[in-house]
């Protein structure tokens, strides 16, 4: 056995408990760390759900890809793994991520290998360590640490994030609890529309549109499309306040859900804001082209100047954000069902 294979055996050993008869059994929810691949894979009943990845080119750790209980991808593949018919835009939109557009003047949101017209200066979030992993029949937990760095590598913030992966039947849940600690200097999150927790959706879950765009062809090559093809494009946002479609952008709500279909599979995706979060209820930076984001810190930008926050952490201070992402496969969830799931989250159940 080579060293790589030996490492994988050791890394996975924690997730194989022993039952009363002395026979080993596998947990429903399992985590497997693959250091050489810079990832931790999450499986449910032996099938892939998502992965925590931190490749250098992405500029921040993300969960990618994310699947329904049936294995259907709800996240866009481009730019890491292009699929035919996807938009070619915003290369920094990868999977599920957490960052912000103005932290002491540094842009953490728009950083990628292809920054385009964005000027920076750019900040980068670098994975530091996997601190804890545990699996089980009802959930798996992953605790990781990262540093938010200036362009010269000086760290501004220490991030500690706990992911809880759970769900039963046709529902999968990702809970993200993120603590940011200011290190050697005060840290100002100046109001900015680019933030904070975000998901880039598969093409089928976008809103129908008529605007010409650039998409990937069957070989993954970027191709100009003068007329949009909306067949199979079925997404529709709805907020806890009853606001629907593109009108969700710039409004406050406890949660926003998106209903649609991928092929013949009805899919509901919801992001939930916890009542203890700064800026609750959050503003929503949700766009019909597939960006699904909650931004409690960009209040001036999101309210057209009516409100302003400019949240600040003194050196040594910390703040914690808690969010939940629900992915349901099967009949689309009604707002009452999403609200019932939200109440459980708000009550820490």
PyMOL commands that set and color helices and strands:
alter all, ss='L'
color gray80, all
select helices_A, chain A and resi 3-13+56-58+203-205+245-248+299-302+335-346
alter helices_A, ss='H'
color red, helices_A
select strands_A, chain A and resi 16-18+24-26+29-34+39-44+47-53+62-66+96-100+124-134+139-149+155-166+171-182+187-189+195-200+213-216+222-225+236-239+255-262+265-273+283-284+291-295+311-313+318-329
alter strands_A, ss='S'
color yellow, strands_A
deselect
rebuild
show_as cartoon
